[in-house]
């Protein structure tokens, strides 16, 4: 048992010999191919508009919208849409490939080989925990006298019910043309997106459970960036309100789900979004006015890269919402709406710096390069703190205090 624990929790994946670099290269190519194919299924639910519309990831949507219609006497707009989807997929594929294979040309050294498997395995752990969570719901359902299947499908059924409730009960206050509705929803929903994101930085339990792992990587590519939502089994605490809030906002401006319009809109959004997690393209995009402006327009891109900065000066936010206190968590350029509107309103916007900032946790502390340990470091820390600190007020601060709070007795399982 101790040996298993040592392998799963204590072992480190650090130096990978250059003679094994071909394995990492092959894994990168495989991942990029899979994610590029999956991109077609996820495009209409990406960013933060799609999930709120109650739609699941499915290739059927793209097939119906584009490919089935191409077999008919399709209008020019369908051919243009198919061409643009193809361009976006191959453009993102190119950026991902260069972000890894072009690293040596950009920085004079090869991309750290161990970073890729560590952070991809963190994502794998997160994906594996989703069915475990559903199984837990199934077990709870059995204990309450229901069948396992109803518990397993709890989240899907809840999201579907919320969507139906929104469509039935939320009024359409301002009837707009579909295109204008998409733009309005993007801006208004940006307020909710901004605060969902900010709460993940502001409060220590949410930071440790949901969001810190997304900021851990010291080298950014799509392959070395941990997914945002990971907390077994607490991700439902975000997913359900996420669905309810964004579905309601969409309904306010348009009576029907805006699937087609969002699909097209996201084609443009995803062209600039990818630069938010790429070391290699920082200087290239910084000096390209068109691409840089696109990131500013959509509230993503190279400006989001600044959000991952590990510099102290990017961690300090002075403003009325922070009561003049220094923050040790990067809260700049969190996005939401066009032109980082909500960041500018709440004082968290910062322009792109001349020099590419180092990225990762503030101060770039040395991490335990163990994917299982990093994935579960937040919940392990909270359990340890609650067990070791007996004072009731301290325990409340552990769970509900600000992200910079540290209890008298603490242990960080992610940082050495």
C-alpha positions, 0 to 999 in steps of 0.5 A, spaced: 500 500 500 505 504 501 508 503 495 502 504 491 501 511 495 509 513 493 507 511 486 501 515 485 502 521 490 510 521 491 513 520 485 515 525 480 515 526 473 521 531 471 527 529 466 525 526 460 531 524 456 531 526 449 532 519 446 524 519 449 523 526 446 519 522 440 514 519 444 512 526 447 512 529 440 508 523 437 503 524 443 503 532 441 501 530 434 496 525 436 493 530 441 492 535 436 489 531 431 484 529 436 482 535 439 482 538 432 477 533 430 473 534 437 473 541 435 467 540 430 463 537 436 464 542 441 464 549 437 457 551 438 457 550 446 464 553 447 466 560 450 460 561 455 454 562 450 453 554 448 452 551 455 447 555 457 443 553 451 442 546 454 445 543 448 450 537 448 457 536 444 455 533 438 457 532 431 450 532 429 450 539 429 455 541 424 453 535 420 446 538 419 448 545 419 453 544 414 455 537 411 448 535 410 446 541 406 452 541 402 450 534 399 444 538 396 444 545 392 447 549 397 447 556 397 453 560 397 453 562 404 453 554 406 459 553 402 462 559 405 461 557 412 464 550 411 470 553 408 471 558 414 470 552 419 475 548 415 480 554 415 479 555 423 480 548 424 487 548 420 489 555 423 488 552 430 492 546 428 497 550 425 498 554 432 498 548 436 503 545 432 508 551 432 506 552 440 510 546 441 515 544 435 517 552 434 519 553 441 526 552 440 526 557 435 523 562 439 526 561 445 533 557 444 531 551 447 526 545 446 519 545 450 520 542 457 518 535 455 515 533 462 510 538 462 506 535 456 505 529 460 504 532 467 498 536 465 495 532 460 495 527 465 492 532 470 486 533 465 486 525 464 484 525 472 479 530 471 476 526 465 476 520 469 473 523 475 466 525 471 464 518 471 466 517 478 462 523 480 456 520 476 457 513 479 456 517 486 450 520 484 447 513 482 449 510 489 446 516 492 440 514 488 439 507 490 440 509 497 434 514 497 430 508 493 431 510 486 434 506 481 442 507 479 440 510 472 436 516 475 442 518 479 447 517 473 443 521 469 442 526 474 446 532 472 444 531 464 437 531 467 437 537 471 441 541 466 435 539 461 430 541 466 433 548 467 433 549 460 426 547 459 424 552 465 428 557 462 424 557 455 418 556 459 418 562 464 424 567 462 421 572 458 424 575 452 424 582 454 427 585 448 426 582 441 432 583 437 434 580 430 438 574 431 445 577 430 444 583 434 441 578 440 448 574 439 452 580 440 448 583 446 448 576 450 455 576 449 456 582 452 451 581 458 453 574 459 460 577 460 458 580 466 456 573 469 462 570 466 467 575 469 464 574 476 464 566 475 471 567 473 473 572 479 470 568 484 474 562 482 480 567 484 477 571 490 475 565 494 480 560 497 476 554 496 474 555 489 481 557 488 484 551 490 478 546 488 476 549 481 482 554 478 489 554 481 491 548 477 489 552 470 494 557 472 500 552 474 503 550 468 510 554 467 509 553 459 503 554 455 500 551 450 494 548 449 497 541 451 500 543 457 494 547 460 489 544 465 482 545 464 478 550 468 473 546 472 476 540 476 473 538 483 471 532 484 465 532 485 463 539 486 464 541 479 456 541 479 456 547 483 458 551 477 455 547 472 448 548 474 448 555 475 452 556 469 447 553 465 441 557 468 444 564 468 447 563 461 440 560 458 436 566 462 440 571 459 440 568 452 432 568 453 432 575 455 434 577 448 431 572 443 426 567 444 429 561 441 436 558 442 441 561 438 445 555 436 446 557 428 448 564 430 453 562 436 456 556 432 458 562 426 460 567 432 464 562 435 468 561 429 471 568 429 472 568 437 476 561 436 481 564 431 484 569 437 482 565 443 488 560 442 493 565 443 491 566 450 495 559 451 501 560 447 508 562 449 511 562 442 506 566 439 506 572 444 511 576 441 508 575 434 501 577 436 504 583 440 507 586 434 501 584 429 496 589 430 490 585 426 490 579 431 492 583 437 486 587 436 481 581 435 483 579 441 482 585 444 475 585 441 473 579 443 476 579 450 481 573 449 487 572 445 494 575 448 490 579 453 488 573 456 495 570 456 497 576 461 492 573 465 497 567 466 503 572 468 507 570 474 509 576 476 508 580 482 506 586 479 500 583 475 498 580 481 496 586 485 490 589 484 488 596 488 481 598 488 474 599 491 473 591 491 479 589 494 479 594 499 486 596 498 489 589 499 495 586 495 492 580 492 497 574 491 493 571 485 493 574 478 486 577 477 487 581 471 484 580 464 479 575 466 475 576 460 467 577 459 464 581 453 467 585 448 474 589 449 474 587 456 469 591 458 467 588 465 475 588 467 475 595 465 469 597 469 472 593 475 479 595 475 482 589 473 484 590 466 492 591 464 494 592 457 499 587 454 507 588 456 512 589 452 516 583 454 513 576 455 511 575 462 513 568 465 507 564 466 504 560 472 503 561 479 505 568 482 512 567 483 513 561 479 514 556 486 517 549 484 511 544 483 511 537 485 511 534 478 506 529 479 499 529 476 495 526 481 498 530 486 497 536 483 490 534 481 488 533 488 492 538 491 487 543 493 482 538 496 488 535 500 490 541 502 483 543 505 482 536 508 488 537 512 487 544 514 480 543 517 483 537 520 489 540 523 485 547 525 480 546 530 477 553 531 470 554 528 472 561 525 478 558 522 475 553 519 470 558 516 475 562 513 479 556 510 472 554 506 470 561 505 475 566 506 479 570 501 484 566 496 490 570 500 488 567 507 492 562 510 490 558 516 495 557 522 496 550 520 497 549 513 500 544 508 500 546 500 501 539 496 502 542 490 508 546 491 515 544 494 
